Amino acid sequence: MADSITGTRHEFKDEIRQLLDILVHSLYTNKEIFLRELISNASDALDKLRYERLSAGEPVEEDLDISITADKDKGIITIKDNGVGMSEAEVIANLGTIAHSGTAELLKAASDSKQKVENLIGRFGVGFYSVFMVAKEVIVRTRSYRDSDYQVVWRSDGLGSYDLEPGELGAKRGTSIEIHLRDDAKEFADESRLRSIITRHSNFITFPIYLGKDRDRVDK
């Protein structure tokens, strides 16, 4: 129901706090990998929607894609997909904890060798949190394809907690991630920089990736 979410604050689980501390303070990490990880997550969401549709014998839309825009003046990047989306419970499960038995190993490896964090993130399924290497605030807006009523809004500065609130009623299905860049990461709000990263790191993505307000397709 549209009014099932009220503004609430949640504390990150201990393992998330530890991971975020490593990511935020890791001076030697290749920070551009955050884009690779978020695009990979968006692609997974599109794949999941296609699988759910096919499993239910329903038609699959032909316009499944990933869209990225940047506001250089404000230092904001927005990554959108029209995939499976998340319910309130899924947002809490997916963005508030790490459901992976290898978490302790990841944290130990990351602590021992910060230079290798970029190689560990994707392998341990915690790619979303890499965004806090460049972000001072992240706002996720998402609506599950299973729920026709409301959108869930998740926001955090990555410093220990996150807020949940109801979003737009009747919002489009899928997920939008709005990244407010730190001052030392404003370079990533440049479209040419984004295009270079996408071309270098996301050539394995099978869905179209569009860049900018004019939705120019990135040729991978």
C-alpha positions in Angstrom: 0.0 0.0 0.0 1.1 3.5 -0.7 1.2 4.5 3.0 3.1 1.4 4.3 6.4 3.4 4.5 6.9 6.1 7.0 10.1 8.0 7.4 12.4 5.8 9.4 16.1 5.7 10.2 18.0 2.4 10.3 21.5 1.6 11.4 23.8 -0.3 9.1 24.8 -3.8 10.3 28.3 -3.9 11.8 29.9 -5.5 8.7 28.5 -2.7 6.5 30.0 -0.1 8.9 33.4 -1.8 8.6 33.3 -2.1 4.9 32.2 1.5 4.4 35.0 2.8 6.6 37.5 0.9 4.5 36.0 2.2 1.2 35.6 5.8 2.3 39.2 6.0 3.6 40.9 3.9 1.0 43.3 6.3 -0.7 44.8 3.7 -3.0 41.6 2.3 -4.5 40.7 2.8 -8.1 37.5 4.8 -7.4 36.1 4.6 -10.9 35.1 1.0 -10.3 32.0 2.3 -8.6 30.4 2.9 -12.0 31.3 -0.6 -13.2 29.6 -2.1 -10.1 26.4 0.0 -10.4 26.1 -0.7 -14.1 26.6 -4.4 -13.3 23.8 -4.3 -10.7 21.5 -2.5 -13.1 22.1 -5.2 -15.7 21.3 -7.8 -13.1 18.0 -6.1 -12.4 17.1 -6.1 -16.1 18.1 -9.8 -16.4 15.9 -10.6 -13.4 12.9 -8.9 -14.8 13.3 -10.7 -18.1 13.6 -14.0 -16.3 10.5 -13.3 -14.2 8.5 -12.3 -17.2 9.6 -15.4 -19.2 8.9 -17.7 -16.2 5.4 -16.3 -15.9 4.8 -16.7 -19.6 4.5 -12.9 -20.0 5.9 -10.8 -22.8 9.3 -9.1 -22.2 9.6 -5.5 -23.1 12.1 -4.7 -25.8 13.2 -1.3 -24.3 15.1 -2.6 -21.3 18.1 -0.4 -20.8 20.4 1.6 -18.5 20.4 5.4 -18.5 23.2 7.6 -17.0 23.0 11.4 -16.7 25.4 13.9 -15.0 25.0 17.4 -13.7 28.5 18.8 -13.8 27.6 22.0 -12.0 25.9 20.3 -9.1 28.3 17.3 -9.0 25.5 14.7 -9.4 25.3 11.4 -11.3 22.1 9.5 -11.8 22.0 5.9 -12.9 18.6 4.4 -13.9 17.3 1.0 -15.0 13.8 -0.2 -15.8 14.4 -3.6 -14.3 12.9 -5.6 -11.6 13.1 -3.0 -8.9 12.9 -3.6 -5.1 10.2 -3.7 -2.5 10.6 -2.1 0.9 11.7 -5.4 2.4 14.2 -6.0 -0.4 15.7 -2.6 0.0 16.3 -3.3 3.7 17.7 -6.7 2.9 19.9 -5.6 0.0 21.1 -2.2 1.0 21.3 -2.6 4.8 23.3 -5.8 5.2 25.6 -8.1 3.4 24.0 -11.5 3.0 27.2 -13.4 2.2 29.1 -16.0 4.1 32.4 -14.6 2.9 32.0 -11.1 4.5 34.6 -11.7 7.2 37.2 -12.8 4.6 36.4 -9.8 2.4 36.9 -7.4 5.3 40.2 -9.0 6.3 41.5 -9.0 2.8 40.5 -5.4 2.2 42.1 -4.3 5.5 45.3 -6.1 4.7 45.6 -4.8 1.1 43.6 -1.7 0.2 45.1 -1.7 -3.3 43.1 -4.9 -4.0 39.7 -3.6 -2.9 38.5 -3.1 -6.5 39.1 -6.8 -7.2 37.3 -8.0 -4.1 34.2 -5.9 -4.3 32.5 -7.5 -7.3 33.6 -11.0 -6.2 31.9 -10.7 -2.8 28.7 -9.2 -4.1 29.0 -5.8 -2.3 29.5 -3.6 -5.3 26.8 -1.2 -4.4 28.8 0.1 -1.4 31.7 1.1 -3.6 29.7 4.2 -4.5 30.7 5.7 -1.1 34.3 6.0 -2.4 33.0 9.0 -4.4 29.7 10.0 -2.8 28.8 12.2 0.1 25.2 11.2 -0.2 23.3 8.5 -2.2 19.6 8.5 -2.9 18.0 5.3 -4.2 14.5 5.4 -5.6 13.0 2.1 -6.6 9.7 0.4 -7.3 9.3 -3.3 -7.6 7.6 -4.7 -10.7 5.5 -6.8 -8.2 4.0 -3.7 -6.5 2.0 -1.3 -8.5 1.4 1.2 -5.7 4.5 2.9 -4.4 8.1 3.7 -4.7 10.6 3.3 -1.9 13.3 6.0 -1.2 16.6 5.0 0.5 19.2 7.6 1.4 22.5 7.6 3.2 25.7 9.5 3.6 27.5 6.2 4.3 28.5 7.1 7.8 26.5 4.6 9.8 22.8 4.8 9.0 20.2 5.1 6.2 16.7 6.6 6.0 13.7 5.1 4.3 10.7 7.1 3.1 7.8 6.8 0.7 8.5 8.0 -2.8 6.4 9.0 -5.8 3.0 7.3 -6.1 2.7 5.6 -9.5 6.4 6.0 -10.2 7.9 3.9 -13.1 9.2 0.4 -12.4 12.9 0.1 -11.8 15.7 1.8 -9.8 17.3 5.2 -9.9 20.6 5.9 -8.0 21.4 9.5 -7.4 25.0 10.1 -6.5 26.0 13.4 -4.9 29.7 13.5 -5.4 32.4 14.5 -2.9 34.5 17.5 -3.8 37.5 15.3 -4.6 35.4 13.2 -7.0 33.7 15.9 -9.1 35.6 14.7 -12.1 33.1 11.8 -12.4 30.3 14.2 -13.3 31.9 14.8 -16.7 30.2 12.9 -19.5 33.4 12.3 -21.4 35.0 10.8 -18.2 31.9 8.6 -17.7 32.0 7.4 -21.3 35.6 6.4 -21.0 34.9 4.4 -17.9 31.9 2.7 -19.4 33.8 1.8 -22.5 36.7 0.4 -20.5 34.9 -1.5 -17.7 31.4 -2.4 -18.9 31.9 -3.9 -22.4 30.4 -7.2 -21.0 26.9 -5.6 -20.5 24.4 -6.8 -23.1 21.7 -4.1 -22.5 22.0 -0.7 -24.1 23.6 2.0 -22.0 22.6 5.6 -22.7 24.5 8.6 -21.6 23.3 12.2 -21.1 19.9 13.9 -21.4 20.0 13.2 -25.2 20.4 9.5 -24.4 23.4 8.9 -26.7 24.1 5.2 -26.7 27.6 4.3 -25.5 29.4 2.2 -28.1 31.2 -0.4 -26.0 
